């Protein structure tokens, strides 16, 4: 059985990695998304490159997200409050790789991270986060 925190973090991360590159076709940022996309083949090739690099460069953020989701889910708060904390964390994790690799010398560096932050936000609120039930609580109910 896959732990619910792992599943949730992976779903949120994959939403960002797989769907955010399509946002570059809608809202071109700098040189990203401004090529000749008159054919489906060129769109899919460009999407594949963005997914490959986006996925590889965001693996540390995915691992951090899994760790923090597991820790946050142990807090005795409502699911809404947990997701709010995860949302803030996702904004930080969405910006961090771009800051580390490119720095934010101009607005374009921050703008490149926006599609990923948007899709992380969608993933946080779309996918269900199951409340963690501790074993002690279950054992206490059985007695």
Residue, then its C-alpha position, 0 to 999 in steps of 0.5 A: x500500500x502506497x502511503x497517502x502522503x507519498x501519493x498526494x505529493x507525487x500527484x501534486x508534483x506530476x501535475x506541475x511537471x506535466x501540465x505547466x509546460x502547456x501554459x508556456x504555449x498560452x502565455x509565452x515567457x521570454x524565449x520559452x513558448x515563442x517557437x514555431x508551433x504550427x505542427x503538433x509534432x513540434x509542440x509535442x517535442x517542445x513539451x517533451x523537452x520542458x517535461x524532461x528538464x522540468x522533471x529532472x530539475x524538480x526532483x529535489x523539490x518533489x522529495x522535499x514536498x513528500x517530507x513536508x507533506x508527511x510532517x504537515x499531515x501529522x499536525x492536528x489541524x483541519x485539512x484546509x489548514x494543512x493544504x494552506x500550509x502546503x500551498x505556501x510551501x509549494x510556492x517556495x518550492x516552485x520558485x527555489x529551483x529557478x532562483x538557484x539556477x537562474x537567479x532573479x536578476x529580472x522579472x523574467x526569471x520569476x515569470x518562468x516559475x509562474x506556470x509551475x506555481x500555478x499548477x502546483x496550486x491546482x494540484x494542492x487543492x484538487x487532490x484529496x489529502x487524507x487525514x492521518x490516523x495514528x495507530x494509537x487512535x485506532x487501538x484506543x477505539x478498539x478497547 
